[in-house]
Amino acid sequence: KRAADLELQRQLDRELQRQRDLELEQQRRQVEFQLAQQRIQEEEENRRQAELKRLEDKRVRDLESQQQQLLMLQQLQAQQEQSLQASRAIGASSAITMASNVHRTNYAALRSSSSISQTKSSRYDGVEDDELNWRLDSYASLSDFTIVVNRAMRGILAPDFDVEGSNSVNRSAIDFVVGTDGSLSKDVYHVHKVMLAVGNNRSELLGRRIREAENTFRGWGGSSPDDHSSDINVHETIMLEGAADAMGAMLDFCYYPDRPLDIFVENAVPLVYLAQRYKIRSLLEKAEAFVDKHLESTNAVHFLLDAYLYKLDDILRRAIDVTAAHLDERVDFDPIYKLPPELFRRIVLSPDLECDSEMLSLVVYSYCGEHHSEEIDVEYFREITKCKIMPELDAKVALMILKFYVDLIFDDDEDCEIMEILQGDSLSDRCITVVSKHWQDEICEPLMIDTEWDESTPSRRSSPHEPASLHRSLPPKLQNVILEKCLLEAKDDLDTEQTVLESLDVENKVELAESSEKFGGVIGELRDELVHTKSKQQEEVEDYRKQIEDLKLKALEFEAELEQRTKALEEYKKELTRFRRVPGIHNFGEVSKADSSLIDKTKCTYSANPDHHYPNHRRGSRPPTQMPRLVAEFGNLGKENGYVYNDGHGQLLPVFYYQGDLGEW
């Protein structure tokens, strides 16, 4: 009974220990879960802080860059004023004459350079053995057409500066590229009409202009182009620098139809533009196919900017959709921030947009509030912050978005009643909701910082300080609404925490009661099992005792039987010692018939081995007629060999003899 009580106590201790282990395990898991949540929140906070810091650094760099650009513009303006004064001193008439004959002067220079190359050539005709191409000078290649490309920067007339003809273009409205020597930057190509106007890779625009000019000239009765004017053999145009850089690839395509097109990401869109402008169908097909194949998330912004610059709407639309579909994958948003507002709006409103709502709020605020604040109006901002596009706002910028939104409203109408305008406004409601949910970080902590500053020493207050509470810069009525929402949210948080604590208390009590009840049931089961085990053990002990008694009786019977059989075995052993093996070699001899006392051993000697028979040996082959006697003459032959009896059926059997008590046979 004492042992059973000890066993029961040990089982109870084990059960209590198991319950404590379960409670500790549950507490450990709760702590791990809380730590994991805290770690995730810290990582998210670090990521957002890094993004905000990056945005702030970018803003500082942009301001510095703008200041440098302003200084450069001021210097350029001063240089232009000096140049203007110098040109006025020379005279307006000579300046006009030089401007009108600029391309003719270039042609003369080119002809002079051709004559120089002619003098240097070792050939009779003064021309080297070069393949016909547009890179040769006009003398060597017998060029009959010239293309002059004036490089220009982006402006209101771009990209087709001279769609209506160069004579009708307001050149003062074009920002031409100026070379290092102060002259206009232009490219001159000495080409051939047949290469541009004939074949599958021809330019339909230039071909038509060349043919129309030829027909017009013949109608005037001229004998050669030089008799009338060289203008019919010159095509002068104005292009953006990207298109001007791609002119060489376009001319190679016209000259060499069997060579692959020299196209890559940087010149793909300009080649599409050139193909459309000069109506080169085959070039347009290949350039558009290249864009379709290589337009992806990593270079979509590049295609987007080029397509916007050259007003290629189809490529622009596809680039916008690709950029929007991979916006959440971007790490560097600087290219996005450099886009004009119209392109940014199209990206945000794209049906293919894939971006987390909170991340999108960071990007939108950084673009509108930090990079393009002067270009954004209230309607634009409302459109790109609609609830279906941006249902959730990041807590770090929610108050900034609200402040920027309110400023836009006042910029639109500074005498408006702000609360009437914000009544039922989706964006302001979302901002206030997010701020109130994060009232501790966004309202309470900045307010405590400002309060601590206000209560600091006068010497400390004399240093510059930017208020941390951004909500204080909002209109007073809007501040009251935000503070009321924060108070309600704080009360809800407090009530929720109280409810959670009460719920946990109730759950702990219920769990404790259930554990106690379960523990009592386990104890009862263990007691019943112990009683049953004791009863079963007693029955087994009685059964074992009975079996032991039966085994003892059996053992006594086996001992008596063993003793009897031992005695019988000894008698058998003793009896077996009376048997002797008959020896195999006998010198029995033969009893003489005349005198029975005489025995002739030479005739009747016998061996069971056939090799010992006559005539080889003296032993005979007839078996003896009598049994041998154990005399000294036989020695140990009986132990080494024995008499064998042939039963006539192929078996040889040993033969024994029995020796009685008196030694008789």
Rosetta blueprint (number, residue, H / E / L):
1 K L
2 R H
3 A H
4 A H
5 D H
6 L H
7 E H
8 L H
9 Q H
10 R H
11 Q H
12 L H
13 D H
14 R H
15 E H
16 L H
17 Q H
18 R H
19 Q H
20 R H
21 D H
22 L H
23 E H
24 L H
25 E H
26 Q H
27 Q H
28 R H
29 R H
30 Q H
31 V H
32 E H
33 F H
34 Q H
35 L H
36 A H
37 Q H
38 Q H
39 R H
40 I H
41 Q H
42 E H
43 E H
44 E H
45 E H
46 N H
47 R H
48 R H
49 Q H
50 A H
51 E H
52 L H
53 K H
54 R H
55 L H
56 E H
57 D H
58 K H
59 R H
60 V H
61 R H
62 D H
63 L H
64 E H
65 S H
66 Q H
67 Q H
68 Q H
69 Q H
70 L H
71 L H
72 M H
73 L H
74 Q H
75 Q H
76 L H
77 Q H
78 A H
79 Q H
80 Q H
81 E H
82 Q H
83 S H
84 L H
85 Q H
86 A H
87 S H
88 R H
89 A H
90 I H
91 G L
92 A H
93 S H
94 S H
95 A H
96 I H
97 T H
98 M H
99 A H
100 S H
101 N L
102 V H
103 H H
104 R H
105 T H
106 N H
107 Y H
108 A H
109 A H
110 L H
111 R H
112 S H
113 S H
114 S H
115 S H
116 I H
117 S H
118 Q H
119 T H
120 K H
121 S L
122 S L
123 R L
124 Y L
125 D L
126 G L
127 V L
128 E L
129 D L
130 D L
131 E L
132 L L
133 N L
134 W L
135 R L
136 L L
137 D L
138 S H
139 Y H
140 A H
141 S H
142 L L
143 S L
144 D L
145 F E
146 T E
147 I E
148 V E
149 V E
150 N E
151 R E
152 A E
153 M L
154 R L
155 G L
156 I L
157 L L
158 A L
159 P L
160 D L
161 F L
162 D L
163 V L
164 E L
165 G L
166 S H
167 N H
168 S H
169 V L
170 N L
171 R H
172 S H
173 A H
174 I L
175 D L
176 F E
177 V L
178 V E
179 G L
180 T L
181 D L
182 G L
183 S L
184 L E
185 S L
186 K E
187 D E
188 V E
189 Y E
190 H E
191 V E
192 H L
193 K H
194 V H
195 M H
196 L H
197 A H
198 V L
199 G L
200 N L
201 N L
202 R L
203 S L
204 E H
205 L H
206 L H
207 G H
208 R H
209 R H
210 I H
211 R H
212 E H
213 A H
214 E H
215 N H
216 T H
217 F H
218 R H
219 G H
220 W L
221 G L
222 G L
223 S L
224 S L
225 P H
226 D H
227 D H
228 H H
229 S L
230 S H
231 D H
232 I H
233 N H
234 V E
235 H E
236 E E
237 T E
238 I E
239 M E
240 L E
241 E H
242 G H
243 A H
244 A H
245 D H
246 A L
247 M H
248 G H
249 A H
250 M H
251 L H
252 D H
253 F H
254 C H
255 Y H
256 Y L
257 P L
258 D L
259 R L
260 P L
261 L L
262 D L
263 I L
264 F L
265 V H
266 E H
267 N H
268 A H
269 V H
270 P H
271 L H
272 V H
273 Y H
274 L H
275 A H
276 Q H
277 R H
278 Y L
279 K L
280 I L
281 R H
282 S H
283 L H
284 L H
285 E H
286 K H
287 A H
288 E H
289 A H
290 F H
291 V H
292 D H
293 K H
294 H H
295 L L
296 E L
297 S L
298 T L
299 N L
300 A H
301 V H
302 H H
303 F H
304 L H
305 L H
306 D H
307 A H
308 Y H
309 L H
310 Y L
311 K L
312 L L
313 D H
314 D H
315 I H
316 L H
317 R H
318 R H
319 A H
320 I H
321 D H
322 V H
323 T H
324 A H
325 A H
326 H L
327 L H
328 D H
329 E H
330 R L
331 V L
332 D L
333 F L
334 D H
335 P H
336 I H
337 Y H
338 K L
339 L L
340 P L
341 P H
342 E H
343 L H
344 F H
345 R H
346 R H
347 I H
348 V H
349 L L
350 S L
351 P L
352 D L
353 L L
354 E L
355 C L
356 D L
357 S H
358 E H
359 M H
360 L H
361 S H
362 L H
363 V H
364 V H
365 Y H
366 S H
367 Y H
368 C H
369 G H
370 E H
371 H H
372 H L
373 S L
374 E L
375 E L
376 I L
377 D L
378 V H
379 E H
380 Y H
381 F H
382 R H
383 E H
384 I H
385 T L
386 K L
387 C L
388 K L
389 I L
390 M L
391 P L
392 E L
393 L L
394 D L
395 A H
396 K H
397 V H
398 A H
399 L H
400 M H
401 I H
402 L H
403 K H
404 F H
405 Y H
406 V H
407 D H
408 L H
409 I H
410 F H
411 D H
412 D H
413 D L
414 E L
415 D L
416 C L
417 E L
418 I H
419 M H
420 E H
421 I H
422 L H
423 Q L
424 G L
425 D L
426 S H
427 L H
428 S H
429 D H
430 R H
431 C H
432 I H
433 T H
434 V H
435 V H
436 S H
437 K H
438 H L
439 W H
440 Q H
441 D H
442 E H
443 I H
444 C H
445 E H
446 P H
447 L H
448 M H
449 I H
450 D H
451 T H
452 E H
453 W H
454 D H
455 E L
456 S L
457 T L
458 P H
459 S H
460 R H
461 R H
462 S L
463 S L
464 P L
465 H L
466 E L
467 P L
468 A L
469 S L
470 L H
471 H H
472 R H
473 S H
474 L L
475 P L
476 P H
477 K H
478 L H
479 Q H
480 N H
481 V H
482 I H
483 L H
484 E H
485 K H
486 C H
487 L H
488 L H
489 E H
490 A H
491 K H
492 D H
493 D H
494 L H
495 D H
496 T H
497 E H
498 Q H
499 T H
500 V H
501 L H
502 E H
503 S H
504 L H
505 D H
506 V H
507 E H
508 N H
509 K H
510 V H
511 E H
512 L H
513 A H
514 E H
515 S H
516 S H
517 E H
518 K H
519 F H
520 G H
521 G H
522 V H
523 I H
524 G H
525 E H
526 L H
527 R H
528 D H
529 E H
530 L H
531 V H
532 H H
533 T H
534 K H
535 S H
536 K H
537 Q H
538 Q H
539 E H
540 E H
541 V H
542 E H
543 D H
544 Y H
545 R H
546 K H
547 Q H
548 I H
549 E H
550 D H
551 L H
552 K H
553 L H
554 K H
555 A H
556 L H
557 E H
558 F H
559 E H
560 A H
561 E H
562 L H
563 E H
564 Q H
565 R H
566 T H
567 K H
568 A H
569 L H
570 E H
571 E H
572 Y H
573 K H
574 K H
575 E H
576 L H
577 T L
578 R L
579 F E
580 R E
581 R E
582 V L
583 P L
584 G L
585 I E
586 H E
587 N L
588 F L
589 G L
590 E E
591 V E
592 S L
593 K L
594 A L
595 D L
596 S L
597 S L
598 L L
599 I E
600 D E
601 K H
602 T H
603 K H
604 C H
605 T L
606 Y E
607 S E
608 A L
609 N L
610 P H
611 D H
612 H H
613 H E
614 Y L
615 P L
616 N L
617 H L
618 R L
619 R E
620 G E
621 S L
622 R L
623 P L
624 P L
625 T L
626 Q L
627 M L
628 P L
629 R L
630 L L
631 V L
632 A H
633 E H
634 F H
635 G L
636 N L
637 L H
638 G H
639 K H
640 E H
641 N L
642 G L
643 Y L
644 V E
645 Y E
646 N E
647 D L
648 G L
649 H L
650 G L
651 Q L
652 L E
653 L E
654 P E
655 V L
656 F E
657 Y E
658 Y E
659 Q L
660 G L
661 D L
662 L L
663 G L
664 E L
665 W L
